[in-house]
């Protein structure tokens, strides 16, 4: 039954998100092509009205490409949260909780499908930005800018000078943080919606926003305290020594932050499941 729940939630969200993702990809591709064939790459072969048209077209496509990437992330989060609210906390919740499945599985399905779509949106955004940079910054006579890869390699080499261990550890920690962060965000919103809806039946959304802000303030303070244990004091008269000190402290601080994020995510999940199981009243 859990598989059917996940399939249903994925299908419901895909009706809007999948066409939106295809649209974002198309706009990003057009923006990249517009930059690739910009007048700066066409040299002196374009003049007058055609030059103006190409310049305006490039600017328009690039503008809408950036807007589409920014709006896509927000719209994805909004649709995922709206789907959770409508299917759990609104009148539709009566039908949801009559299904022959536990509350934990219902919550897990909403969490997993929402998380999958948020990760897909993040991957799509990164690919579109990389395509825009790779193609849009290409020099005259080239379709892509191969110097980007050399620049990335030099950046890692420079980073390794100040990193006592392999910078692979740094990449792994950053990647794990990026994977965990959307999950915590989603579960924090879920628990805020559930608590807010139970506190105020008339102003559910406003109360949920207030609960979310309160949780964010508390967790922000706690996170600062935890990461402060890895802070350092002292005066560094050498930039390289200062950079090396930061790098040595960055890894344990990242690890502490990830552990704290996982603990918060688990707390949000179990509190939400408990409230939906024992305290939910849709009347």
C-alpha positions, 0 to 999 in steps of 0.5 A: 500500500505504501508503494501505491501511496508514493505512486499516487503522490508522485503522479499528483505533483508531476501534473504541474511540476513535470511540465514546469521542469520541461519549461525551465529546461527549454528556457535555459537552453534558449538562453544559453543558445542566445548567449552562444550566438551573441554579437560578441561571438559574431565579431564584426559580421553583424551591424545595425538593426540585426545587432540590436535585435540580437542584443535585445533577444539575448537580454530577454532570454537571459532574464527569463532564464534567470527568473525561471530558475529562481521561480522554479525552486519557490514554485516547487516548494509551494506545490509540495507544501500545498499538496501536504496541506490539502491532503492531510490538514484540509477537508481532503484529509478525511479521505486520506485517513480513511485509507487502509494504511498507517499515519506513519506511512502517509507521512512518509509518502508525503515526505519522500515524494516532496523530497524527491521533487525538491532534489530534482528541482535542485539538480535541474537548476544546477544543470541549467546554471552550468549550461548557461555558464558553459555555453554563454561564456564561450569565446568567439569561434567556440560553442562552449567555454572549455576554460571552465573545467580548467578553472574548476581544477585550479580552484580545487588545487588552490583549495588543497594547499590549505587543506591538511586532509584531502579536499574530497572530504570537503566535497563529501561534506558539502554534498551531504549538507546539500542532500540533508538541508531540503529534507529538514526544510520540508519536515520543518514546514510539515510540523509547523503546518500541523502544529499551527492547524491544531492551535488555530482552526480559523487562521491555520496558515498564519499560525503555521507561518508563525510556528515556522518562524519561531522554530527557525529562530530557536534552531538558528540559535542552537545551531550557532551555539553548536558551531561556535564550539568549533570557532577560534580566536587569535590574531593571524598576520599571514593570510595563508595561516589564517586560511589554513586555520579556517580549513582545519575547523571547517570540517568538524563544524560541518559535521556538527551542523549535519548531525544537528540537522539530522537530529532536527529532521528526526524530531520534526518527523516524529513530532508530526507523526505523533500529532497526526496519529493522536491529536488530529481533529479535522472538524 
